[in-house]
Each structure stands twice: as C-alpha cells, then as structure tokens.
Amino acid sequence: MDLDLTASGWTASRCAGFCDDDRASCWCPPNTTYGRKPPPPGSPPWVRYSERGRVILEPCKPGQVRDKKGVRRKNDWGQPDLSIEDLLGEKGWCNVKTVHDIPKNAMSLCGGWRGCQEDGLHGPLCDIVSEDVCLNQCTGHGECDAGYCRCHHGWYGHDCARKKAGEELEPGLEDSRPWLSKVMMSVPAAALEPPSVGPGTASEQHGARMRPLIYIYDMPPEFTSRMHQYKNVNEHCGYRIFRPGNGSELYADGYSVEVYFHEMLSVSPHRTFDPEEADFFYVPVYYTCWMWPVNGWADMPFYGAPTAWNRYSNAAHMWLQAKNWIQANFPFWDRRGGRDHIWMTNHDEGACYMPTEIYRNSIMLTHWGRMDLNHTSNTAYFPDNYSGSVHWTGVMDGKDVKTLYEGHPCYDPNKDLVIPGFKPPEHYANSPLMGSWPWQRDILLYLRGDVGKHRNPNYSRGIRQKLYKLSVENQWADKYRIFIGEKYDIDGDYGQHLSRSLFCVVAPGDGYAMRFEDAVLHGCLPLIIMDGTHAVFESIVDLDAFSLRISENAVNEHLPQLLMAISPDQIARMQRRLALVWHRFAYGHGPLVYATMRVIVHRNQEHQKEIRAGMPGDQQEIPTEHPYQPVYNFPIHNDAFATIMQWLYSRIQDTGGPDIAANHIADGDR
C-alpha cells in the first residue's frame, strides 16, 4: 500500500491497496475477501500470485483516507467522494461479492465500465478472464503473460518462433486452445529454412523467395514486450484484443501500427532468421507505448530524463540505447552504417527527434512527412516540444539533449516512407472499398475533429482554427454544405459523412493526423493543407492524380469557390484514379483483419439485397460508369503492408549495394 495516503501529489500508480511493484498495478490487499494472494514459497519468478484478486483501477483512488493515527482526512490525489472504507470496508469494493452490493459511488468509479487495466480481464468487476495478447500468440509455443511470451522448453524468440537445431518441432497449443487459430499464423518457410550457401542459391533451393528478406531483431524485453506488461490499460499499445469467451476483435488508437506492423512482419514470408541473407533489419522499439501509457504509471526508468515531462528526450535515449545494444551484440549495424536498418517512428512528430547517428543513414517508417531541415516542434502538448533546451545532471554530461538530434529533417523522401496509420475495417465499413454501395456525394468539404477551440495557437499550425472560423463567419454549412467542426458541432455517423463528401481536409494536428487515410478509404478526395510535408505514400504514389494541395496561406473565404470551380468531369476522373489505388492505404494482412473484412463485405451485400427488393429492376445495379464500384474481394496482396514491402524491394540496391541487387535479379527473386 501507499506509504502515506495523506501525502500530496497524484501519480497514476498511487495505490490504496496492494501494489504490484513489478508492474505498478493496484489490487485489493491480501487481507480482504477478494485480495491478491502472494505466490507459494519457492515459486518461479514469473509466478506473481496464488490468487489474482480484484483490481483497483486508476479512477478508484480514495480521496478520504486515514492518517497514521487513524483520523480521516482528505487528500489531493483521490476521488473526493470515495473513502477508504468504500474500498476496504466490510461492504467495500474488495469485500463484497456482487455488483449490486457494492456502494454506488465505488461501483461507478471502480467498476470496469471503461475497460480493465490488464489484457485478459473483463466485466464490471474485472473478474472475467480471457487469453492475454502477445506477438502472434507466441506462435502456439509459449504462454502469454500480458504481452510477454514465456516460451515452452526449447523454443525461443520474442514470439517463440524458433527452436534449437535438431529438436523435434512438436505441435503448438492450437488444438487445446482453438481460439488461437483465429489470430495466429504459422512461421513462414523463408524464416525457418535459410539457404545453406548464400543468397545466390536461394532460388534453386526454395523456388522464388519473397524479397526483400528482413531480419527482425529479438530486442530485449524492455524495448518491446515489457512495455505491454507495464501499460496497465487495455485500449492502447495494440490493435486486437481477446474478449470474454476468447473471441477476438480489432481496435485502434493513433499508434496501433507499431504493434500491427511488427506482428505482420513476424508472420510474413519476407521474414528470415538468417541475418547473413537479409536485405534489411527491422528494429522493433515500442516507444509510442512508452510515451503513453507506460510513463504515466512507471516511476522508472525514464530514459534520458528524470521526469516523464520531456517525452522526446525519453524517446531519443530509448532509440539510442536500442542502437547501442544492436552494435554491442551484432555486427550488422557497423557493416553498412545502419543503411539497411528500419525503424518505426509513428508518434505525432515522427523522427524529428531521432538521434542523428541513427537518422542519417537508417530508414524511417513514419506518419509525419515534414521535410524542412531547420524545423521546430509544432506540438501543442508541452512534454513533446522537442525545440526547448533541456539539461539534466548525469545525462549526456549535462549537454543539451537537442544535440542528440539537431541537424536533420523529420523525413527524407529519398530514404524514408510516410506510411498509413492502422484503421480497422469497421472504420470504413460504409465505403465501397468494403462492398458498400456508393453514397451520393452531397457534402462539398468535410472536417470533423479537433479544430483547436481549446488548444494553443500553434496546434495544427493554426490551419484547423482558421478553417473553423471561416466556416462559421461565412456560413459555409448553409451556403455550400461545407462542414467544419468538432464531433459535437456535426451530428451523425462519421463514416457516412466521409462517404458522402466530395473533398476532405487533410491538415496536421500536433503533428501527423490520419485525415488522409479517412478521406481515401471512403473515396473522398483529399484537400491537403500542410506546407513542406508529404502525405501518406506521396513519394511513391501520384497523389496529384486524385487530390488537391493548396498552401496554408491560400486558405481564405474564397475556398468554396475554388472547390466549386472544379468540373464534375474532372472530379469523376480524380475519383476513378483514386479507386485504382485506395486499397493501398488500408491494411488487410493478418487473419483477424481479413476475416473482419469478409464479415463487413457480407453484411453490406445482405443489406443491398434488402434495398434491391424495394427498387425497380432497372435501378438495382450500380451504373458501370460510376467511379466507385463496390469491392467484394479486397486485394490483400496490394494492401498497405504489401506496398511497403514493394517499396523496400526497390531500395535494396541503395542500402545493400549493386552487387546484392544484381544477385537478386540474377536469381529471379520476386
């Protein structure tokens, strides 16, 4: 328990019960009916309890507590209406069996209405247990512990995908846990059977290989799986979750691609376990998970800063430690100076504060395509403002943290790639891309989201604020059906609105914002307003064929006239061009993602049958000349993940040298 419940100061990890100090999570104490009981003496280190107990969630902090003399006092970090007796008393949260017996104020604050703090826990009492989520579910050869794979005997690796040479490859857990087969994939042959002589013999031994071949570093847990064990919330740091009964479903926050890409690469035929034949090396570092929620709960370690209020310094030092670990344990970084190493930099301002010694050669997969060399942070969130000088005693000998990353752009289109964020298929279920009939495009321009009403002026470079002000002052909604505003300003289904819009605003937020993906996946033509900044895949896809770009200074009261001046024929041409590539901005790889797509397409087809039943025969089909024909079979082999692989293939000779590229061509590699 907290040493002094009356002491001042909120942190997410303050606990009025039993504190699991390995993971900074809070539980009912052992002396209560539903308390966490310690493991038996002599248990292995991974056995954390004999009885899990009932969790005390972050909102369940008592504001009325007892001091060391037993006198009730109020503190400044708990809920004012929640007392310690509501938690630990005879009829409190930790001692009462059912929801109905728990005090109403305790139930509203402590119940799992907003989700329980660990993967694998569900229900209002967080007492319904399901499978935890791990990378490819430990390939069926390990036990998943909140993101960490404890591999079965002989198996090893982040995902337990490898076994010691010469040992029998026994079946995994799929037969005893059939729900795993819905989300797990077997290890690809390219990874299991590297060529025995060299890359020149790959085709002869195994037929055509799926170039590029990518070696994934098994990073120490503090860079990956431990982030999941520490996160203490289940709606971040992932893209899928098990529900009660062990059914799986997709979810997404703004940073889900960090885990999704790692998992898809792990089960891809592009993966190799032989670093000597690798075209590229992928370095998984879950730094967005570190930035939130981990640094909100953990007291340490704070990479490169003694507080969590300089997250760019944390991230820069985390990346640097990862690079130093690779150099200390493998020869491959020094072989080509990191040119063939890939880093995921998918937070708001991407690689802007990536250490220069990593950035100058390595490949950045990012959401933020800002290209100017002398850049300053544009975030409105102070802990992420990397432009300020920071000096810490004992860190970098007191030098300014900025010296780690000054002197490079956030993105270089010659070596980096702006990739799509992960959007679950349900997000664009109203789109013809998911088999929906096209909607009438009766909205001229659309932007719903944060328009900076309560933000610092530099948020979105002021673009969203300016658009909102112009829209209100000039009555754009009434005159032109231009809708700019927040969720509470514009009622209705977001996906339907996008599917009904001709143009959609693509403007920054604190850095990147997934407005481009929202637009394209719904067939809405992007109106890009962000100077000197590439949108998704802009370096490899001709975005001008289906989008408009105007300068930030050109946003004025004449914007409606500009859009209305574009002829219907030109709009139709742009829409047809968009329909040729929109699938490249969606992620379809992975058994759960693709299965979800199939469910949505089937649902849309059934809905169309109902509509047809009430329509005249000559109106029951989409006109063949319509730009957006329903897509009933999503082209998974040309989705966003495949597009990234295709781009990497084109980079082989730039990163590995012409001799390697020539060998690949001679082998007939794909």
PyMOL commands that set and color helices and strands:
alter all, ss='L'
color gray80, all
select helices_A, chain A and resi 84-88+99-101+104-110+112-114+135-140+178-182+189-192+199-206+221-223+225-230+257-266+275-277+287-297+311-329+332-336+356-359+382-384+396-398+401-404+425-428+432-434+459-473+476-480+494-499+515-521+543-545+552-554+559-564+568-585+591-613+617-619+636-638+640-650+652-656+658-667
alter helices_A, ss='H'
color red, helices_A
select strands_A, chain A and resi 18-20+25-27+62-66+72-74+79-83+121-122+128-129+142-145+148-151+155-156+162-163+214-216+240-242+248-250+280-283+341-345+363-366+369-370+417-418+443-448+482-485+501-506+525-528+533-534+548-549
alter strands_A, ss='S'
color yellow, strands_A
deselect
rebuild
show_as cartoon
